[in-house]
Amino acid sequence: MQATVVDLRYKMNDVLKALDRNENIDVLYRGKIKGVLTAHVEESTMKVAEHPFFNMYCTDKSVDAEMDELRGGRYNDI
């Protein structure tokens, strides 16, 4: 996305939505690029087993067993 200095002032909501979509924003001043805004992306350090989904049913199943049950077998419907 390209945004002028005026866009940054009056259309900041659109600029922030573009940053939420992880787009780079070229800041233009008199038609020339003066800078680039990039979204800050935080890397998740959470393990899959620590995700709250797996505590939803409060069972003693392992993560692999729960995922196998959710995915189902290939021939279960036959």
N, C-alpha and C positions, 0 to 999 in steps of 0.2 A: 504494500500500500504506500502511496505517496501522500504526504500532507504538508501543506504550507504552514507558515507561522500563524496565519489567520485561522486555519483549520484547527490548530492546536488550541487556539483561544476560544473559538466558538463551537467547535464540534469535538470537544474532548471526549464525550461519551462514545462516539464512533471510533475514536483512536483507542480508547480503553477496550472496547469490544474486539477490535482487531488484535490487540495484545493478548486478550483472553484466548483467541484462536491461534496463538503462537506465531503470528505474522510479524515480519520485520517491517518497520515504518521508516521510510526515507523522509527526512525533514528537509523541505525545500525552502530556499530563500532567494527570491528573484529568479526562480527557475533552475537554480543549481543546488545540488545536494550539499547540505551543511552538516548533516549528521544522520545517524541511524539509531532508532529506538528498537531494542529487542526485548522480548518477554523473558522474565526470570522464571526458569523452570526448575522446580525443586525435585531432586531425585528421591524417590521413595526408598527408605531403608527398611521398610516393614517386610517381613517374610510372609509368604503366603499362609503359613500355618497360624500366624498371629492376626490375620484379618478377622474382623468381627463376624463375618459370615459364618465361620466355622464354629462359633459359640452360639449361634442362633438356636440350634436344636438341643444343646446341652447334652450331647451324647459322648460316649467314650470312643467313638470311631476315630481312626486316624484320618488325616487329610486325604490320603490316597484312596481309602475306602469310601469316604464321602463323595469324592469326585467320581469314582467308578460308578457309584449308585446314581449320581446325578446324570452322568453321561449315558448310562445304560449300555447294554450289550448290543452288538451289531444285529443279532438274530433274536432278540427278545420278543418281537412282535409276530414272529412266524408261528 
